[in-house]
Amino acid sequence: REIIHFLEEHSDITAVFTLTEETARMTYTALQTLGRAVPEDVEMITFDDPDFIDIPRILQNEGQLGKAAVELLLAQITGSAIQEEKIVIPVEWKVNDSNK
């Protein structure tokens, strides 16, 4: 209901970026309820993989992300010298056929 209310209050929105599968599902349903089609009326992109929705998504390598986080945490706990560095974990852009 809150998402529907937000979308009604901001009817000029043409794109939505969601961070979770649950938020993507709720937003998609809210848009349908309001008669707004995805992607014709509103573009959607999400991080998670809500496989029932045919929207583009950014797939993260959660295993590699977790490993890097644990390594940094362990180094901090053990007092090891931590060099400031930029850690890049590749992502995958996934688009279903109807979104090409």
ABEGO torsion letter per residue (X at the ends): XAAAAAAAABAABABBBBABAAAAAAAAAAAAAAGBBOAAABBBBBABBBAABBBBBBBBBAAAAAAAAAAAAAAAAAGBBBBBBBBBBBBBBBBBAAAX
